Amino acid sequence: MQNEKLRVYIEGTLFAAIAMILSLIPIGIGASFSISLGTIPLTFFAIRRGMVPGLFAGFLWGILHVVAGTAYILNIYQFIIEYGFAFTCVGFAGYFSQTIIKNIKENSLGTAKKYLIITTFIGSAARWFWHFVAGVFFFGDYAVWGLDPVTFSLLFNGASMLATIAVTIIVLVLLFDRASSMFVPKLKS
C-alpha cells in the first residue's frame, strides 16, 4: 500500500513536470489571454488518480512556474493566490474520478465521458476563480478600454478559461474515445 501511494505521487510529480513543459509553449495574445496546455495532463492525472493526488500535482505545477522563472510575482499575496491556490485547484478535476473509473469498468462510456467533461470544467473553473480574484485585486490597473477591474478580469481571464476548457475537453475526449482504459490506473501487486 505504501509503495502504491509513493508511485501515485511520483506519477503526479511527472505530470506536473509535463504540464510545466507544455506551459512553456506560447499560446496567447498579450499578457491577458492564453490557453493553458498544462491543464491537459494535470486534468488527466486528476481524473486517473483522484482529487487529492491531483491537488498535489497542481500545487507542484504552480511551484514549478517559480522555479522555471516564468512566474510573474507582484507580492506575496498575489503569489499565494496565483501560484499556490490557482494551480492547485486544477486538481479538483479529480472530483468525479471514482465515478468515471467505475463507469469505464462497467462499460458505461457515455456516462463516463459526461462526467469527464463536467469534472474538466470543475477543475478549470476552480483555477479560473483564483486568477479572476488576482486580476481584480492585483492587475486592475492594467484594465484596457476603460473597463473596471472586475469586468476586465472577468472578460480576459474568462476568455482564457473558456479556451483552456475547450482545448482540454477536446484532447481528453479524443484520448478517451481512443483508449478509455488509460484513465483507469493498474494496481501493481
C-alpha positions as a printed Julia matrix, in Angstrom:
189×3 Matrix{Float64}:
   0.0    0.0     0.0
   2.78   2.43    0.92
   4.59   1.69   -2.35
   1.39   2.35   -4.31
   0.94   5.76   -2.64
   4.53   6.64   -3.42
   4.01   5.56   -7.03
   0.94   7.8    -7.32
   2.8   10.85   -6.02
   5.83  10.18   -8.24
   3.43   9.93  -11.17
   1.9   13.25  -10.04
   5.34  14.83  -10.0
   5.95  13.64  -13.57
   2.59  15.0   -14.72
   3.36  18.35  -13.06
   6.65  18.43  -14.99
   4.85  17.61  -18.26
   2.33  20.36  -17.5
   5.2   22.8   -16.92
   6.86  21.87  -20.21
   3.57  22.4   -22.05
   3.17  25.73  -20.24
   6.33  26.95  -21.95
   4.67  26.69  -25.38
   3.49  30.24  -26.14
  -0.21  30.12  -26.94
  -1.51  33.53  -26.05
  -2.26  37.04  -27.09
  -0.58  39.66  -24.96
  -0.33  39.25  -21.21
  -4.05  38.8   -20.56
  -5.12  35.89  -22.79
  -3.6   32.45  -23.1
  -4.57  28.82  -23.48
  -3.03  26.76  -20.71
  -1.91  23.5   -22.31
  -0.56  22.29  -18.96
  -4.16  21.86  -17.83
  -4.5   18.84  -20.13
  -2.05  16.46  -18.41
  -2.98  17.73  -14.93
  -6.68  17.11  -15.57
  -5.93  13.66  -16.98
  -3.85  12.82  -13.89
  -6.53  14.09  -11.5
  -9.2   12.02  -13.25
  -6.95   8.95  -13.25
  -5.7    9.22   -9.66
  -8.26  11.28   -7.79
  -8.66  14.71   -6.3
  -6.02  14.65   -3.53
  -3.17  13.49   -5.81
  -4.49  15.97   -8.41
  -4.31  18.83   -5.92
  -0.74  17.79   -5.05
   0.32  17.74   -8.72
  -1.39  21.1    -9.34
   0.48  22.64   -6.4
   3.78  21.34   -7.81
   2.89  22.79  -11.2
   2.41  26.22   -9.62
   5.74  25.98   -7.76
   7.49  24.87  -10.96
   6.48  28.18  -12.55
   8.52  29.93   -9.87
  11.48  27.55  -10.23
  11.44  27.9   -14.03
  11.36  31.69  -13.76
   8.07  32.06  -15.63
   6.08  33.32  -12.64
   5.06  36.96  -12.59
   5.06  37.85   -8.9
   3.98  41.26   -7.64
   3.79  40.45   -3.92
   3.38  37.51   -1.54
  -0.44  37.64   -1.64
  -0.6   37.51   -5.42
   1.99  34.69   -5.38
  -0.1   32.64   -2.94
  -3.33  33.22   -4.87
  -2.0   32.58   -8.37
   0.82  30.1    -7.89
  -0.41  28.43   -4.72
  -4.2   28.29   -4.88
  -4.97  28.63   -8.6
  -2.73  25.9    -9.98
  -3.56  23.59   -7.07
  -7.26  23.91   -7.87
  -6.84  22.13  -11.21
  -6.76  19.03   -9.01
 -10.48  19.46   -8.36
 -10.84  17.82  -11.77
 -10.43  14.59   -9.81
 -13.73  15.15   -8.0
 -15.58  12.55  -10.11
 -12.55  10.32  -10.58
 -14.1    7.24   -8.97
 -17.37   7.73  -10.85
 -15.54   7.94  -14.18
 -13.36   4.91  -13.44
 -16.39   2.88  -12.24
 -18.33   3.74  -15.41
 -15.37   2.81  -17.62
 -15.07  -0.56  -15.85
 -18.82  -1.12  -16.29
 -18.54  -0.14  -19.97
 -20.88   2.85  -19.47
 -18.62   5.0   -21.62
 -21.23   7.67  -22.4
 -21.77   8.35  -18.7
 -18.02   8.3   -18.04
 -17.48  10.82  -20.85
 -20.21  13.09  -19.46
 -18.5   13.12  -16.05
 -15.12  13.67  -17.71
 -16.46  16.84  -19.32
 -18.11  18.03  -16.09
 -15.02  17.42  -13.97
 -12.75  19.13  -16.5
 -14.98  22.17  -16.19
 -14.84  21.97  -12.37
 -11.02  21.92  -12.24
 -10.58  24.68  -14.77
 -13.3   26.88  -13.27
 -11.77  26.48   -9.79
  -8.42  27.61  -11.17
 -10.03  30.46  -13.07
 -11.74  31.75   -9.92
  -8.37  32.46   -8.27
  -6.91  34.06  -11.4
 -10.07  36.2   -11.58
  -9.55  37.3    -7.95
  -5.89  38.12   -8.64
  -6.9   40.01  -11.78
  -9.31  42.19   -9.83
  -7.02  42.97   -6.9
  -3.55  42.98   -8.44
  -3.93  43.67  -12.17
  -6.92  46.02  -12.23
  -4.61  48.95  -13.01
  -3.86  47.31  -16.37
  -7.52  47.26  -17.44
  -7.95  48.41  -21.02
 -10.75  50.22  -22.84
 -11.81  51.99  -19.64
 -13.08  48.74  -18.1
 -13.34  48.44  -14.34
 -11.09  45.77  -12.74
 -13.92  43.26  -12.22
 -15.15  43.43  -15.81
 -11.59  43.38  -17.16
 -10.65  40.3   -15.12
 -13.95  38.59  -15.91
 -13.56  39.12  -19.66
  -9.88  38.34  -20.11
  -9.48  35.59  -17.53
 -12.88  34.21  -18.55
 -11.88  34.05  -22.21
  -8.68  32.23  -21.26
 -10.63  29.82  -19.07
 -13.19  29.0   -21.76
 -10.47  28.46  -24.37
  -8.48  26.25  -21.98
 -11.59  24.23  -21.06
 -12.47  23.74  -24.74
  -8.97  22.54  -25.69
  -8.7   20.3   -22.62
 -12.1   18.7   -23.23
 -11.34  18.13  -26.92
  -7.99  16.46  -26.19
  -9.29  14.35  -23.29
 -12.42  13.23  -25.17
 -10.27  12.24  -28.17
  -7.97  10.32  -25.83
 -10.98   8.78  -24.06
 -12.56   7.69  -27.36
  -9.3    6.15  -28.48
  -8.25   4.45  -25.21
 -10.61   4.93  -22.27
  -8.65   2.29  -20.33
  -5.81   4.83  -19.93
  -7.98   6.62  -17.37
  -8.06   3.5   -15.18
  -4.87   3.0   -13.14
  -3.47  -0.52  -12.98
  -2.65  -1.71   -9.49
   0.71  -3.43   -9.02
   0.88  -6.37   -6.67
